[in-house]
Amino acid sequence: MIHCKPRVRFAPSPTGYLHVGGLRTALYNYLFAKRNEGTFVLRIEDTDRNRFVEGAVESLIETLDWAGLKPDEGPAAGGSYGPYVQSQRLNIYNKHSQKLIEDHKAYYCFCSSERLEILRKEQQQAGASQMKYDKHCLSLSADQIHNKLQAGENCVIRLNVQSGEKVIVEDLIRGRVEFDPETIDDQVLIKSDGYPTYHLANVVDDHLMEITHVIRGEEWLPSTPKHVLLYQYFGWEIPKFAHLPLLLNSDRSKLSKRQGDVAVEDYIAKGYFKEALINFVALLGWSAGDNQEFYYLDELIDKFSLERVQKSGAVFNIEKLNWLNFEHLQRKDSNELVSLLRTEISKSKYMNKSFSDDYLSRVINAMKERVNFVHEFLANGFYFFEAPIEFEEKAREKNWKADTPVYLGKLKIEFASLENPVKEDYETALGKVAEEFEIGKGKLIHPLRLVVSGVSGGPGVYDILEILGKNEVIKRIETALQKLS
């Protein structure tokens, strides 16, 4: 454990949904804070008004709450802290940008979009890999600046990157990373609409909120030298940085919606357990160094460390997520699964049917090892909730013979004579009928399964019979004999 109590933050932009990469960033920040008895802060970075989506903040907070990643401070903390919403802090950023201007660390820029486009094309033609502002407005006199501001000309405030030594970033995951100041652009700090860019707001807020560790995605590494310069220009202590590896598709391209779901909300809608998704996301770039892959959140807190986060990209393997969801389902107790199944029933065509807890518990025990999701109890085990109206064609062709109705008719009579039968009673009765007709049990078991379930697979046929009960089994045999004979 580290010696001082850290303060970390998750700072999403409310642009729609929470990306699974964002969930991983939030999780790693949360785990690091809890492992080291620190503070986990939520900050909403909503200064890009063009990308702001109404309702996205509320959705972000709901999703983090669903995942169990409750912040200690911020708009979702429910305490006296915050809310940390950048659009409510504009005066703070403007105050700090003015300080930079006074110290000649920043300057007003009145260049039109047309001039900037010409500059971009010229640099592109000259072979530049990216546009770099030419400091044209740095030479404006104080009077010129005053007159332009008085006239209401559109302007931005730019960082005044000065020549000098290389900018060094000591990254906790990537080690020492060096940047040549000649490659760092005079980044816009305050836009023409008066809102700060990510770079200024990020640094100012991290300083004022006393953030000790900035744990974020690798895509922000190229911006980090600008942030380091801002810390230096303000004369502030620089936090420790840790840039997490990219999330990749199976073909090792950057994870994108083109190849599958990337929104946490999509996985919630599909029925993944929060425990499974958190477990899976934790392993996207981190391991404890052993062979353990199944974790609950408290176990992750106990084992997590930034030292064990890898540099290389992490492949998003949906098969592994499905496996983890299966494993978490297997470990859930019956009462919780009954409650979850009732929720699924309430959203299904069976919503008006009544099922006892005992009945649902027995269905769960029979089907548990055959499903990955709670909704699959209904999809795969539909015959526990309604009598089949269709019968699997291949199974019918294979197992329904000319003499099958005779065998099932006798079996129905044998079942009817049973008193409160359990599965062993059904098995004994079936064996008795098979012996009487001098046939193998398979000639009874397979068509019997077909008539009570409509399909050829599933739990043991005697388990199905016991769960459905004698009267329902007999009714289904009678119905099938009418339809299939």
Residue, then its C-alpha position, 0 to 999 in steps of 0.5 A: m500500500i502507498h503511504c499517503k491516502p490518495r485522492v483519485r477521480f473519474a471524470p466522464s463527459p456526458t456525451g451519451y452512454l458509459h463506454v466499457g473503457g470508461l467503466r474500467t477507468a472508473l473501476y481502477n480508480y475506485l479499486f485504487a482508492k479503496r485499496n489505499e483508504g483513499t477518496f474516489v471523486l466523480r467529476i462531470e466534464d461537460t464543457d464541450r457543449n456541442r457534444f452534451v447529451e441531455g440526460a447523460v449525467e443521470s444515466l452515468i450516475e445510475t450506471l455507476d450506482w448499478a455497478g456498485l462504484k459509489p463515489d465518495e465525493g461528487p454529484a452522486a455521493g449524496g453528501s456535502y461535497g460537490p457537485y463537481v460539474q465543470s459547467q458550474r465552475l466557469n468563473i474558476y477557469n476564467k480566473h486561472s486563464q487570466k493569471l496565465i495571461e498576466d504571467h505571459k504563459a497564455y495569450y489571446c488569439f483572434c485568428s479566424s477559422e479561415r486563417l486556421e484552415i489555410l495554416r493547416k493546409e500549408q503545414q499539411q502540404a509541408g509534410a507536417s503530421q499535425m497542425k501547430y499554431d504559429k503564435h501569430c497573435l502572440s505579437l499583438s500589443a496590449d492596445q490591439i488586444h484591448n481594442k479587439l476585446q472591446a469590439g467584441e471580436n471572437c477570440v480564444i485563449r491559447l497556452n504559450v508553449q515555450s522552448g526549452e527542455k523536454v517535458i518528462v512524464e513519469d508514468l506509473i504504468r509506462g515509465r518515463v515518457e519524454f516529449d519534445p516541446e517543439t511538438i507541443d501545440d499552443q493548445v486552446l485553453i478557453k474557447s470562443d464560447g467562454y467554456p474551457t477546453y478539457h486541458l485547462a479545466n482538467v488541470v485546474d480541477d485536479h489541483l483544486m480537488e487535490i487529486t494525487h493520482v490521475i488514472r485514465g486511458e492511454e488516449w490521453l497520454p499525448s495530451t499529458p505534456k500540455h497538462v504538465l506544462l500547465y502545472q509548471y506554469f501555475g507553479w503547482e505540484i504535479p500528480k502521479f499519472a497512470h495511463l491504462p492500456l487500450l481496449l481492443n477487438s479480437d483483431r486487435s483494432k481499437l474497441s469500437k461499436r462497429q464490432g460489438d456493444v461498447a456501452v455498459e447500458d447495452y450489457i445491462a439490458k442484455g442481462y449481464f450481472k454487475e458482478a460479472l461485468i466488473n469481474f471481466v472489466a477488471l481483468l482487461g489489463w490487470s491481473a494479480g499475477d496468479n491464475q485466479e479469474f473469478y472475483y467479487l468486488d471486495e476481492l478485487i479491492d484486496k488484490f488491486s495494484l497499479e504495478r500489475v496493470q499491463k502496458s499492452g492493449a487488452v482484448f475484449n473477449i465476449e466469450k470470457l464475459n459470458w463464461l464469467n456471467f455463467e460462473h457468477l450465476q452458479r454462485k448466486d443463492s436460490n432466493e436471489l435467483v428467484s427474485l431476479l427470475r420474478t423480475e424477468i417474469s414480470k416483463s414477459k408474456y407470463m406476467n399474469k401467471s402465478f408461480s410459487d417461490d418453491y416452484l421457481s426454485r426447483v426450475i432454477n435448480a434444474m436449469k441452472e447449469r444450462v443458462n448464462f443469463v436469468h432471462e434464459f430460464l424463460a427462453n430455454g425452459f419455457y416448458f416450465f411456464e407453458a405447455p408446448i404448442e409445437f414439437e421439435e421436428k427432428a426429435r419427432e421424426k426420430n422418436w415418434k413411431a407408429d407404436t409410440p402412442v400405445y406406449l405413452g397411453k399405457l405410461k399415462i395410465e401408470f402415472a395416473s396411479l401414482e400418489n404424490p410422485v417424486k422423480e424416482d416414482y416416475e422412473t420406476a413407472l416408466g421402467k415397468v411399462a418398458e418391461e411390459f412391452e419388452i422395449g428399451k427405456g429410450k423408446l419411452i424416455h425420448p417421446l415422453r420428453l418431447v410431449v412434456s417439453g416440446v424439445s429434445g434437450g434440457p434437464g433430466v426428464y424425471d426432473i421435468l416430470e417432478i417439477l411439472g407435477k402429475n396432473e400437468v404431465i398427464k394433461r400434456i401427454e393427452t394433448a400430444l397424443q391428440k396432436l401427433s397421433 
